[in-house]
């Protein structure tokens, strides 16, 4: 409920925020994430926490048949407004996906896994809807293992988030959820272990921005 209400509030500023907090690199990172997916021509792809649809549209441009899902109705409204009609968008929950087993070739998510209330359940749901050999690709903030780096990173995000919150919403606490979610996030290496425990035979991650961000790639067995 909290996540739905929060993202409903920030939905109309979401694209601006992702650019601002990624130092202008968000689109490039997402394009690179999609580039790691193989054989997208005709593939059935699912983009989770789709937001306003950036990853979904990137998948469609490479020939995939795409469904974008987000828990926030306003995000889906904005994504549909940007769509040319070839991408399907649905309101739904990553922890209770409204799809049958083994129907997707690719699942992507940008800034999604860090925000779910039950990370293990969300990974299990992704595993369930992927076909054997299907790919999971995720881009997200990371929780740096080094305590000093982590403290500096969280301080920066708190300060920038407060400034943007005041500028855009007249509320400095609006984007405090980002550093708060990173504090609770287990980190990229732990997420790899969770993916393997869930049944992904191959799971790894790549450091982005010196490890402040991470890109995960896993294959369902």
N, C-alpha and C positions, 0 to 999 in steps of 0.2 A: 504494500500500500504506500509506504514512504517513497520508494523508488518511482512508482507510477506518478505520485503527486509532484515529486521534485522535477522529474523530466517533463511533465506537462507544463510546469512553470517556465522551464528554460528552453522548451522546444524551438520557439521562434528565434532564439539566439544561438542555437546549438552549433550550426555550421561555423559561425564566427568564433565561438569558444574553442572548438577543436583546432582551428587554425592558430588562434592566439596561444594556446597552451602547448602546441607542438612546434612552436617557433616557425610556423609556416610550412612545416614538412608533412602535415597530415595526408594530403592528397598523394604525395609521392610515396609515403609509407604504404598507403592502401593499394596503390597501383602495383607496388612491388610485392605485396602480399598475394594479390590475385595472380601475378606473374608466376608464382611458385606452384599454382595449381596446374596439373597436367590434363591434357585432353578435354578441354572445356566445350568443344564443339558438340552441341546436342546433349551435353551433360545436364542432369537435374540438380540444381544447386539451391541451397538454403542459406540465407544470410540472417543471422540472429542478432538481436539488438540493432536492427538495421538503421535506426535513427531516421534520417531523411533520405536514406537510400544510396549513399555513395558507393559502398561495396557491391550492393545489388546491381547497380547500373554498370559498374566495371565488369562484373561477371557476365552480364548480358551482352556487353560490347564484344566479349570474346566468344560469343556463340552459345552460352548456357541458357537453359530455361530456368528462370529464377523465381523463387518465392522469398520475399523479405518479411520478417516477423519482428514485431516490437511490442512491448507491454504497454506502451503509451499511445493512446488513440491519436493525440495531436501529432506525434511523430509520423504516424501512418498517413494522416491527412496531408502532411507536408510532402512526404515521399510520393504519394499518389499524384499530387499536383505537379511534381517534377517529371513524372513518368510519361513515356510515349505510348503507354498501353500494353507494352510487351512484357512488363514485369508485374507480378502479382504481389500485393502487399496485404498482410493480415495482422490484426491485433492478437497477441498470444504470449504465453509464458514459456521462457526457456526451460523451466523446471517441469513443465507438463506440456510437451510439444503435441499439437493436435494433428499428428501424422501417424500413419502405419509404420511398422518396422521395415527397415532396409529399403527405403524408397529414394534416398538421395546419394548422388555420386560425390558431392562436395558440400561441406558446411563451412561457412566463414562467420567470423564475428569480430567486430572492431569495438574495443572497450566494453565488451559484454561480460566476460567471465568474472571480472573483478566486482561486478555489481549485483551478482545473483545472491539470494539469501542462502543457498545450499549449493556450493561449487561442485561437490561430488555428484549430486543429483543431476545438475545441469550437464556435466560431462557424460554421465550415464545415459541421459536422454539423447545427447548428440550421437553417442555410440549406437544407441538403439535404432535411430532413423537412418544411419549411414549403411550403405551396401557394403559387403565384404570388399576390401580394397579401397573403400572410399576415403576421402581426405578431409581432415579438419585443419583449418588455417585460422589462427587467432592473432590479433594485434592488440596490445594493451600496455598500460603503464606497468612497470615492474617495481618490486620492493627490493632495493639494493641490499645485499648481504652486509656490506661494510656499514657499521653503525654511524660513522662520521659522514659518509656520503649520503646515507639515508636521512640523517638529521638535516643536512644542508638542503637536500632535495625537497623534503617535506616543508621546510621553512620557506623555501622559494615558492612552492605551490600554494601554500597558505597565504603568503603575502600577495601574490599575483591574483589568486582567486578572490581575495577580499577586495582588491582594487577593482577587478572586473565586476564583482557582485554589486559594489556600490555604483559603479558607472552605469551598468545596464539595468539594475533592478532596485537601486537604492537600498540594498541590503547586503552588507559585507559577508554575511554567513552563507549566501546562496551556494557558492562553490566550495565550501568547506568539506563537502562530502568527498571530494577527490582525494585530498591527503588522508582523510579519515578512512576511506576505503582501502587505500594503499597500506595503512598501518595494519589493517585486518587481513590483507591479502597474504597468502603463504609465500609468494615469490615464484619466479619462473621455474626453478629447479623442482620445487615441490609440486607445481602443476604438472610437470612432466611425469613425476612419479604417480600422481593421481590418474593421469591418462593411461599409463601402463597398467596400473592396478585395475582399471575399468575394462581393459581388454584391447587397448590400442597396442598392436605389436611393435610398431615403430613410432616413437614420440621423441621430439627434440625441440630445442628452442635456440634462437639466434638473438644475440644482443643487438639492440638498436639504440642509438644515441649513447654509446658507451655503457649500456646496461641499464639506463634509466627507463627504457622501454624494452619490450621483448616481443618477438614473433614466434609463435608455436606452430609446429607442423607435425601432424600425427596421421597414421594410416590405420584404418580399422582392419583387423584380421578376421 
